[in-house]
Amino acid sequence: MADAQTSPKAPGRAWTKAEKAAAAAIGVNFFLTGLKFGLAWWSKSLALKVEAFHSFADIGSSLAVLWAVHAEMGRKDLQANSGSVPAPGFFRQPQRLVAILIGAFLLAVGLLFLRKVIAPETLMVIHPVPVSMAMLGFALLSFLLSRFEMAVGQKENCTALVADSFHARVDMFGSLVVAGALLGESLGWKLDRLAAGVIAVYILTQALNVFGAVIRDITKGG
């Protein structure tokens, strides 16, 4: 009876650090996304609109990461209970699959943003200074989230969480670029469309980083 009460294999096991980190990322992304959409509507900034849509996508990726990490823990519990080793195979690695999906999504989002930048559209940015100050705060929050996810992902050997940390890094960079562009707009420099293009290109480079992390994981773990 004592074994049953203390066993980590019980259905009511406590969440791991990786699962808690993924859940925290979901909460932060919900918070940032709502504020960015509100500020994009208020400021009429194309760059901020692009960044807001990317943050919205982060919610989906963080949910996928949480699912992958939880599925991986369940697989390990099953293996520990049954004493059997799951057959090797690429599709038995949910974290790796989610990392690939994140990379593919970043690639698609970057290309979509470039298309929006090229499309002719005249916009007049308003309230640039207060919005730029808010974006600097968002950049700091995204930086802290990225560092947190990377540290936990590396410590817990969680590829999906490491991949999601690149998403947070993209958010940080995007927020900084938008803040700079809006400050430029307040001085009469038309930088909003250029900033949207820079964010799109940076997103594409982060997609390559995620794919690189997956390749390194395959090389190490098979």
C-alpha positions in Angstrom: 0.0 0.0 0.0 2.9 2.3 0.8 4.3 1.7 -2.7 1.0 2.6 -4.3 0.9 5.8 -2.4 4.4 7.0 -3.1 4.8 5.6 -6.6 5.5 8.3 -9.3 3.7 6.0 -11.7 0.3 6.7 -10.2 -2.2 8.5 -12.5 -2.3 11.5 -10.2 1.5 12.2 -10.5 2.8 15.7 -10.1 3.7 17.6 -13.2 7.3 17.8 -14.3 9.3 21.0 -14.6 8.9 20.8 -18.4 5.2 20.5 -18.2 4.9 23.4 -15.8 7.2 25.5 -18.0 5.0 24.8 -21.1 1.9 25.7 -19.1 3.5 29.0 -18.0 4.4 29.8 -21.6 0.7 29.4 -22.6 -0.4 31.9 -19.9 2.2 34.4 -20.9 1.4 34.1 -24.6 -2.3 34.6 -23.9 -1.5 37.7 -22.0 0.9 39.1 -24.7 -1.4 38.3 -27.6 -4.4 40.0 -26.2 -2.4 43.2 -25.4 -0.7 43.2 -28.8 -3.9 42.9 -30.8 -5.4 45.7 -28.7 -2.4 47.9 -29.3 -2.4 47.0 -33.0 -6.0 48.1 -33.4 -5.3 51.3 -31.4 -2.1 52.3 -33.3 -3.0 51.0 -36.8 0.6 49.7 -37.1 1.2 47.0 -39.7 4.3 45.8 -38.0 2.5 45.4 -34.7 -0.4 43.6 -36.4 2.1 41.1 -37.9 3.7 40.6 -34.5 0.3 40.2 -32.9 -0.6 37.4 -35.3 2.7 35.7 -34.6 2.0 35.8 -30.9 -1.4 34.4 -31.5 0.3 31.5 -33.3 2.5 31.0 -30.2 -0.5 30.0 -28.2 -1.1 27.1 -30.5 2.6 26.1 -30.4 2.8 26.3 -26.6 -0.4 24.1 -26.3 1.2 21.6 -28.7 4.4 21.6 -26.6 2.4 20.9 -23.4 0.7 18.0 -25.1 4.0 16.6 -26.4 5.7 16.8 -23.1 2.7 15.3 -21.3 2.5 12.5 -23.9 6.2 11.8 -23.5 5.8 11.5 -19.7 2.9 9.2 -20.2 5.0 7.0 -22.5 7.8 6.8 -19.9 5.3 5.9 -17.2 3.8 3.2 -19.4 7.3 1.8 -20.1 8.1 1.9 -16.4 4.9 0.0 -15.5 5.1 -2.6 -18.2 8.8 -3.0 -18.2 8.8 -3.0 -22.0 10.7 -0.7 -24.3 8.6 1.0 -27.0 9.6 0.1 -30.5 12.0 2.7 -31.9 10.5 5.0 -34.5 10.3 8.6 -35.4 6.6 8.9 -34.7 7.1 7.6 -31.2 8.9 10.9 -30.3 6.0 13.4 -29.8 8.4 16.2 -28.7 10.4 15.9 -31.8 7.3 15.9 -34.0 6.1 19.1 -32.2 9.4 20.8 -32.7 9.2 20.0 -36.4 5.7 21.4 -36.5 6.8 24.6 -34.7 9.6 25.0 -37.3 7.3 24.5 -40.2 4.8 26.9 -38.7 7.4 29.6 -38.3 8.5 29.1 -41.9 4.9 29.5 -43.1 4.2 32.5 -40.9 7.4 34.2 -42.1 6.5 33.7 -45.7 2.9 35.0 -45.1 4.2 38.1 -43.4 6.6 38.8 -46.3 3.5 38.7 -48.6 1.7 41.2 -46.4 4.7 43.5 -46.5 4.9 43.4 -50.3 1.1 44.0 -50.7 0.3 47.7 -51.3 -1.5 49.1 -48.3 -1.5 52.7 -47.0 -1.6 53.0 -43.2 -1.3 56.0 -40.8 0.3 55.0 -37.5 -1.2 56.8 -34.5 -0.1 56.9 -30.8 3.4 55.6 -31.6 5.2 56.7 -28.5 3.0 55.0 -25.8 2.7 51.9 -27.9 6.5 51.7 -28.4 7.0 51.9 -24.6 4.6 49.0 -24.1 6.4 47.0 -26.8 9.7 47.4 -24.9 8.0 45.9 -21.8 6.7 43.0 -23.9 10.2 42.4 -25.3 11.6 42.0 -21.8 8.8 39.6 -20.8 9.5 37.5 -24.0 13.2 37.5 -23.2 12.6 36.2 -19.7 10.2 33.5 -21.1 12.7 32.4 -23.7 15.5 32.1 -21.2 13.2 30.1 -18.8 12.0 27.7 -21.5 15.6 27.2 -22.8 17.0 26.5 -19.4 14.2 24.0 -18.4 14.2 22.4 -21.8 17.9 21.7 -21.7 17.9 20.6 -18.1 15.0 18.2 -18.7 16.2 17.1 -22.2 12.9 18.4 -23.7 13.4 19.2 -27.4 9.9 20.6 -27.8 10.4 23.1 -25.0 13.8 24.2 -26.4 12.1 24.7 -29.8 9.3 26.8 -28.2 12.0 29.0 -26.6 13.0 30.1 -30.1 9.4 31.2 -30.5 9.7 33.5 -27.5 12.9 34.8 -28.8 11.2 35.8 -32.1 8.6 37.6 -30.0 11.3 39.5 -28.1 13.0 40.6 -31.4 9.7 41.4 -33.0 8.7 43.6 -30.1 12.0 45.5 -30.2 11.7 46.1 -33.9 8.2 47.3 -33.6 9.2 49.6 -30.7 12.0 51.1 -32.8 9.8 51.5 -35.8 7.1 53.3 -33.9 9.6 55.7 -32.3 10.8 56.4 -35.8 7.2 57.0 -36.9 6.8 59.6 -34.2 9.8 61.4 -35.7 8.3 61.3 -39.2 10.3 58.3 -40.5 8.1 55.8 -42.3 9.5 52.6 -40.8 6.4 50.6 -40.0 6.4 48.5 -43.3 10.1 48.0 -43.2 9.8 46.7 -39.6 7.2 44.2 -40.6 9.5 42.9 -43.3 12.4 42.6 -40.8 10.3 40.6 -38.4 9.2 38.3 -41.2 12.8 37.6 -42.2 13.9 37.0 -38.6 11.0 34.5 -38.2 12.4 32.6 -41.1 15.8 32.4 -39.6 14.3 31.1 -36.3 12.5 28.4 -38.3 16.0 27.2 -39.5 17.2 27.3 -35.8 14.3 25.0 -34.8 15.1 22.6 -37.6 18.7 22.6 -36.5 17.8 21.7 -33.0 15.7 18.8 -34.2 18.6 17.5 -36.4 21.0 17.8 -33.4 18.5 15.8 -31.3 18.2 13.1 -33.9 22.0 12.9 -34.2 22.4 12.5 -30.4 19.5 10.3 -29.6 18.7 8.5 -32.9 
